[in-house]
Amino acid sequence: MIPSIDLESLRFGTRLFLWLLVVPGALLLLLGWRVYRRRGDAARLRAQRLLPVRQRYGAMGDLLFWAAVLLAASFVIVALARPQARISGFRKASADIVVLQDASASMYVSDVQPDRWRRSVLFLRTFAEALSWQGDRVALALFASLAAPQVRLTKDPNALFFFIDHLGDHSPFALENVTTWDTNIEEGIRWGLRLVEADERLFGKSGNPKAFVVISDGQAWSGTVATALAAAKAADIPVYVVGIGTSVGGMIPEPLGPDGRRPPPVVRSVLDRASLVQLAVAGGGEYFEIGDESDRTVAFRIIERLRRRSAVAEDVETVEELYGRFLMAAAITLCAATLFLKKRTELAWHAAGAVVAVLVLVSLL
C-alpha cells in the first residue's frame, strides 16, 4: 500500500526561506500580464493579416518555458524550508529472533568443513544478512553446559556483525573446562526467555512475533528439555532448529595435557538428527540442516515461517522530511520545460537553471 501524507501535519524546519516565494510569485504575476498582452497581440494579428493558411498562435508560446522555470524555483525554495509531514502506511510486523548457538566441545569436530563451529558461524552471518532489518531485532547467546548471553535484542545489524566477526576460529568455551563437554539446550532456551523478559522490562512489550533459532549438533532428549520447551510454548515462542554435522561424525579433540601436548581423541560425536527433529516438533517450530540446501535458502525459509506468523499488517506513522520530493519535482519540471524550447537562448537559460538546481541539491546533502 502506498503511504499517505497527512497534510494537516505539514510543517517547515526553516520557515524563513518561505519568504523567498514572494519573488517567483511576483514574477508569475508579471508572466500573467505578458500572457495577457500576447493574447491581445495575437488577436490583432489575426484581424489585420490576410494569409492563405490560417496561422495558429499558442496560448503562451515561449512564455511556457519561463512559467516552468518559476515553478521549479518555487519547488526549490519550499525544499530549502525543509518541509516535514506525518506519513502513515501499513507494513507487516517485524520479528524478534533469539539465536542460541551451540558452543560445546562437539563443535570442535571437523566432519563439516572447516569444522562445525566455523561452519555454523558462516551460517549465522548469512542468516543475519538475509534479514531486512526494517524493525527486525536479533539477540545471540552461546551455550554448552551453561549459557552465556552475548548480544541483547538489537535492531542494529552492526552490533551483531561486529560480534560475529570476532567469534574466532573456535568456540570461546575452552576444551579444558569441564562444562564445555556438555550440550545443555534447555539452559540456552531458559536464557533466551530471560533475554526476552529483560527486553520487555526495559522497553515494553513488543508486537513483533518472536522465535528461537537453535544451532546445534544435538542433545539426548530429557524431561528438562521438555520443561524448557513448554515454557517457550507458553510464551508463544516457537523453536526452530538448525542441525550442524554429519551422521558419520568425527572425533572431538582432547584438551591439552600437562606437558602441553594434545592426547589422541577418544570421543566420537555424530549429528543427533532424531533428537533435534523431536526438539523442533515439541517446540512448535521446524527442523533444518546445514548442507541440505544453501545457507541463504535455509535462512529465507526460517524468515518466511516467521513472517507467516505475522499475517496482520500494522499501521505505522512516521515523520518524514519532504524536501527530497520537492527537489525531484523541480528537476522534473525543468526537464519537461525542454519540450517547449525552440531557441538557443532558451536552451542556455535552461542549462543555467539545471546547474543552479544541482548546486542547491549538493549544498543540502
N, C-alpha and C positions, 0 to 999 in steps of 0.2 A: 504494500500500500504506500502511495506517495505521501510523505509527511505534509501536514497543513500548517500554515503560518498564521498565528493569532495576531491580526493587525492591531488589535486594541492594545497589545503589549509592546508595540513598536516604540523604541526609544533610541537616543543617539548618545554615543560616548563623548563626542566633542561637538556640541551643538553650535559652537562659534562659526564653524565653516559653513553652516546653512545660510548665513548672511550673504555669502558669495552667490547664492541663487538669484540675487537681485540683478546681477549683470546679465546672465543669459535670459532672464525674464524681460529685462528692458530691450535686449536685442531681439527677442521674439516679437515684442510689440512693434519694433521698427520693421522687422521682417513682414509682419502682417500688413503694415502700411504699404510696403513695397509690393506685396502681392495685390493689394487693392489697386495701386497705381498701374500695375502690369495689366490687370484685367480691363481697366479703363482704356489703356493704350491699345490692347488687342481689339476691343470693341470699335474704336475709332478706325483702326486699320482695316477691319472687315467692311466698314461702311464706306471708306474712301477709295480703297484699291479694288480694281476690277481685274480678276485673274481667271484664266480658262479653267483652272482646277481650284477647288475650294481649299484654302490653306487653313490648317489647324494650329491652334496655339494652346500649349499646355497651361493648366491652371496656375502652376508655379514655375515651370521651366527650370532654369538653373538655380533658382532660389531654393529648390527642394534639397539640394546638397547642403546649403547653409543651415536649413532647418534641422537636418540630421546632425550636423556638427554641433549646433547649440544643444540639441537633445543629449548627445553624447557627453558634452561638457557638464550638463546638469547631472547626469548619472555619476560622473567622476566626483563632482562636488558632494553629492549625497554620500558617496563611498568614503570621502575624506572625513565626513562627520561620524563614521563608524556606526552604522545602524545595527541595532540588535532587536531580536524578537523571539518570543516563545514559540517553539516548533513542537507540535505533537504528532505522534505516529504510533505504529504498533510494531512490536518485534517479539519474537519468541524468547522466553526466558532463557538465560544462560545456565551454565552448570557449575556446581561446586564439586570438585573432584579431589579426593584424598588418595594419593598413590602410596601404597605400602610395599616397599622394596625389600625383598629377602636379602640379608647380608650375612647369612650364616656360613659356616665352613664349607658346605657343599657348593657354594657359589664360586669357590676356587677351582672347581673341576673344569677341565678343558675339553669336554665331549662336544661342545659347540665352539666355534672359533670367534674370537681368540680364547675366551673362556666364558663361563656363564655370567660372571659379574660384568665384564666389559660388554658382552653382547646385550645384556639387559639394560645397561646404561645407554647403549646406542638406541634401543627401542624407546627408552624413556625420552630421549631427545626428540625422536621422530614423533612421538605422541604429543609432546609439548608444541612442536611445530605445526601439527595438524589442527590444533585448537584455533578458533577465530580470535580469542582474547577480547571479544566485544562483550565484556561483562563476565566472562568465564573466570573462575578462581581455582587455583590448584594449591594443594598442600602436599608435603612429602615427609614420610617417616621411614626409617630403616628399622629392621627387626631381626633378631636372632633368638636367643633365649629371652632377651629383654628388648624393648623397643626404644628407639631414640628419635624423637621428632627433629626434623631438620629445617623445614620451611612451613610457616603457618599459611593459612589460606590467603593467597595473594592474587591480585589481578595484574600484577606487574610481571610480564614474562622475563624481564632482565634479571629479576631476583632468582627465578627458578633456573634459568640458563646459566647464571653465574655459578650456582651450586653444582649443577650437572657437570660443568666444565672442570670442577675441582674435586670430583668424587675420586679421581685417581685410577690407577690400573688394577686395584684390588679393593676388596671390602675394607672399610675403616675398622671393622672388628677383627682384631688380630687372632691368628690361629693359636697363639699362646694362651689366650683367655678361654677358660672352660666354658663360659657362657656362649662363646661363638659356635660351639659344636651342638647346638640345639636349634631347631626351627620352631618358633612359637608364634604361629599365625594369630592365635586368639589374642595374644598380647598386642600384636600390631593392630588388630581391629579395635581393641579397647582404647588404644592410644588414638586411633583415628576418630573414635567417638568423642574423646576428650578434646581433640582439636576443633571439632565442630561445635561442641558445647562452649568452649572458650571463645570462639569467634562470635557466637550468639550473645554471650555475656558482654563482650566488648562493643559489638557493632549492631546488635539487634538481630532478630530472626530474618534470614534471607529467603526470598521467594524462589531462589534457584533450586532445581532438583539436585539432589546430592547422590554421590556414588563413591564406593571404594573400588580401587583397581589394585589387586594383589598380584605382584610379580614374584613367582616362586617356583621351585622345583618340586614342591610337595611336602606333605606332613601327614603322618598317620592320624586318622580320624579319632577324635576323643570327645568326651562329654563337655570338656571346657570349650572346645571349638564350637560345639552346638550352642552352648550358652552365649558365646560372643556373637554368633550369627543371629541368634534370637534377639539380642539387644539391638543389633544393626537393623534387623527387620522391623522391630517395634518403632525405630526412629525413621522408618521409610527410606532406608539407605541400602540399595542393592549392592551386592558384592560381585564384581566382575574379576575373573581370574585369568591371568596370562601365564601359561606354563613355559619354563625355560629348561632345556636339557634334552636328553635322548633316552630311549628305552635301554640302550646298551650301557649308557652311563660312563663313568670314569672314576679314577682313584682320587681321593681327597688328599692333598699334600699334608704331611705331618709338620707340626711346629718344629722350630729349630731346637736341637738338643743343647745341653750344657756346653758341649765342645764347639758350638757354632755350626754344626753340620745338621742337615735335614735327613732324618731316618727314612727308610723306604716306606711308602704309603701302605696302609693295611685296610683301610675302609673304602668300600666302593659305594658310590651314590648314583642312583638312576632316577629318571623322571617318574614321579609317582602320579601318573596321569589319572588313575581311578579316584584317588583321594581329592585331587584338585577339581575334577568334574563334580564330585559329590559336594565339595565346598561351594562351587558356583551355584549348583541347583538349590542347595539349602539356603544360600544367601539371596536367592531371588534374582541372580544375575545370569551370566553366561560364561562358558569356558572358551578361551582362545589359546593358541600355541604359537610361539615364535618359531618361524621356519616353515610353517604350513603355507603361509602367504607372505607377501611383502609386509614390512613393518608398517608402512603407510596405510595399507589396506586394513590391517588389523586395527590400527588406531582409528581410522574413519568408521569402522564397524562399531567400535565401542562408543564413539561420539554420537553416531546415529542412534544407537539404543537410548542414549541419554536424551537426545532431542525429542524422541518419541514420547518420553515421559513428561514432556512439557508441550502438550498439544495446544494449549490455550495461549494465545498471544496476550501480552501485557501492554497496557497503554503507557507510553513513555513521553515525557515532556522535558525538553532541554532548551536552554537559552543559547542561541546561535548568532554569531557575527554574520551580517548580511553584506558586508562591503564587497566581498568577492563577487557576489551576484550582480551588484550594480556595475562593477568594473567589467564583468563579462557582457552586461547589457550595452555598456558604452562601446566595447570592441565590436560587438555585432552590429550596432547602429552605424559605426564608421565604415565597416565592411559593406553594409547594404548601401551606403551613400555612394559607393563607387559605381553603382548601376546608373546613376544619374549624371555622371561626369562626361563631358564632351570635349573640354578644352584642356590644354596642358597646364594652364594656370590653376585650374581647379584640381587637377591631379597633384600638383605641387602642394596646394593647401591641404589636401587630404593626407599626403605623406607627412607633412608637418604635424598635423593633428594626431596621426598614429604614433609619431615619435614622442609627443608630449604624453599621450596615454601610457606608453611603455615606461617612460621615466617616472610617472606618478606611481605606476604599479611597482616598479623596482624600489622606490623610496618607501613604500608601505610594507614591503617584505622584510 
